[in-house]
Amino acid sequence: MYRTAVLVLCFTAYAQEWPQWRGPARTGLVTGFVAPQSWPKQLATEWTAPIGAGLSSPVVSAQAVFVHSRQGEQEVTQAFSRATGKELWKASNRAPFRPNQYATQMGLGPNSSPVYFQDLVITLGITGILTCHDAKTGAVKWRKDYSNRVDSQNNFTGTAMSPMIEAGLLLVHIGDDRGGTLMAIQPASGIIQWHWDGDGPSYASPVVTDIGGQRQIVTLALRHAAGLDARTGALLWKYPFVDQYNENIVTPVIAGNRVIYSGVRKGTFALDITKQGAQWSAKLAWENPEYSMYMSSPIVDGDHLYGMTNKRKGSVFCMDVKTGKVLWSTPGREGTNMSLLSAANLLFLLNDTGDLKIVRRTPAKYESVAEYKLTEEATWAQPVLLGKNLLVRDAKTLRMYRLP
């Protein structure tokens, strides 16, 4: 009986997956994590694996970790054993890219995180090459080259939105500031189910939610915040969001029927999404021009939003989602970017210089629990937290850490 119980528990923990950017629900909220009574001085490293360059985040199946990176003129997809870090397969395709002269510091990508679904791994390259791999072998199931629709002179750092799965369909937004198409694609075949032609994609990624009984794709494109019917792609509502340099980067977050957006020159603001008769509308609920977010996407946990403003060289803050009032903020100098996760009663904050801060998740005050220097390399990718494992991608290496 004891041995059976142990096997069941191990299988349950091992079977957890992180199939897309920001986690299973695309929110940065982690379930099933149990915080330790005390934290060690250093985190134990279970394994490391060398990878190529890029800003995309890893995704995880029950048995493997998948990473999309660049090695020279090739974009490379790799699968590693989740248990040991051993490379299982590697596939590549030629994807030369030259960023706009104003964005050379952001690298050559890829920036979009893969998505894992039913033994398929789907990647979107920086030039708009969409590829579906067999997750077990790496074999290419299908590939679509949209590079003629991505011009780095217009879309400075190339494609960055991360695809997602909704109701069994792959959602991908292709284009640049000349226009774009958001498509729903059958993952196994690559057949387009429906498409919406409108704004080009920004660097933000879509999310999906239910508002007023309507399943909606909520996104931030280059000129508008928008909501689409998740079944058909029909436009339900939109709200102007125009930035001087098309730097619409922060992925929107959902709080009930309220959608919260932010931009480097827009501050942070909330839209109430309502329906009257057959007409949907998006109305401004509040705005806080003093707390703008540039690249770091926030999380909403209950009635509170946690994020990092670009002001004061990076300041972590807690905001009331009902009013937009800031409840606390750090003095600053936290970094250029911050990846946030919420687990148990904690926030995991990983900045772009390899510093991990674990703090109490509370609107009362900023309360530090533990701090770690994970790497000397740049860490722009979103980390993955599964059970007692923390997976971190830096500029050169994939690292699996063991939490107490």
Secondary structure as UniProt FT lines:
FT   HELIX           2..14
FT   TURN            21..26
FT   STRAND          29..30
FT   STRAND          44..50
FT   STRAND          59..60
FT   STRAND          64..71
FT   TURN            72..73
FT   STRAND          74..81
FT   TURN            82..84
FT   STRAND          87..94
FT   HELIX           101..106
FT   STRAND          115..117
FT   TURN            118..119
FT   STRAND          120..124
FT   TURN            126..127
FT   STRAND          129..134
FT   TURN            135..137
FT   STRAND          140..145
FT   HELIX           147..149
FT   TURN            152..154
FT   TURN            156..157
FT   STRAND          164..166
FT   TURN            167..168
FT   STRAND          169..176
FT   TURN            177..178
FT   STRAND          179..185
FT   TURN            187..189
FT   STRAND          192..198
FT   STRAND          207..211
FT   TURN            212..213
FT   STRAND          214..221
FT   STRAND          224..229
FT   TURN            230..232
FT   STRAND          235..240
FT   TURN            244..245
FT   STRAND          253..255
FT   TURN            256..257
FT   STRAND          258..263
FT   TURN            264..266
FT   STRAND          267..276
FT   TURN            277..278
FT   STRAND          279..288
FT   TURN            289..290
FT   STRAND          299..301
FT   TURN            302..303
FT   STRAND          304..309
FT   HELIX           311..313
FT   STRAND          315..320
FT   TURN            321..323
FT   STRAND          326..329
FT   STRAND          338..343
FT   TURN            344..345
FT   STRAND          346..351
FT   TURN            352..353
FT   STRAND          355..360
FT   STRAND          368..373
FT   STRAND          384..386
FT   TURN            387..388
FT   STRAND          389..393
FT   STRAND          397..402
//
